Amino acid sequence: MLKFEREFYSNEITAIVGVDEAGRGPLAGPVVAAAVVFPPSYKNADIDDSKKLTAKKRLALFEEIKKHALGYGIAFASAEEIDELNIYAATKLAMKRAIEQIQVPYQLILTDAMPFEDLPVPVVPVIKGDAKALNIAAASILAKVTRDAYMDKLQEQYPDFSFGVHKGYGTKAHMEELAAHGPIIGVHRKSFKPVAKYYLEQLTLF
């Protein structure tokens, strides 16, 4: 059972926000961040790093987390924002947006290895935090389920791309789809090298 938060609880720290993201590596789609704060007494042995769980298990826990959390937030940074800012800065932006949705008072934020210097309470970056801290793991689940659902809808919108299968990652199938159809403006991250080459090729035609 994940319990890293427990060493931080005290008379002064009674609510801790865990923050994580999904989708930093793909070539398409947004990066999604989530923030979760549980009551200090809350326990759930099923909550773990989202990458260790099946899609069915994540979906069940998605509802469980929302039900028992004192507060949670889910936010996006778009492909355009990723291209404009870079993926690191866009991830921080999505995380801030998720944190801003938390309506209950809190005294500490734990992130999955992401430092912040400009938030109203102390921030502790935790290496592999989604495998150590309950609140971070819960945030990883909310972010992953939300992003996967978003990519499923993208596949409905753009049936030439199997976004529901590869989720925008640079798989062999996705690369073949890119070669056949070219990148989708506003969906593919044109600042990412495998996508950028298609824009460069277009420029050389003129």
ABEGO torsion letter per residue (X at the ends): XBAAAAAABBAABABBBBBBBBGAABABEBBBBBBBBBBAABBBAABBBAAABBAAAAAAAAAAAAAABABBBBBBBBAAAAAAAEAAAAAAAAAAAAAAABABBBABBBBBGBBBAABABBBBBBBGAAAABAAAAAAAAAAAAAAAAAAAAAAAABAABBAAAAGGBBBAAAAAAAAAAEBBBGABBAABAAAAAAAAAAAAAX
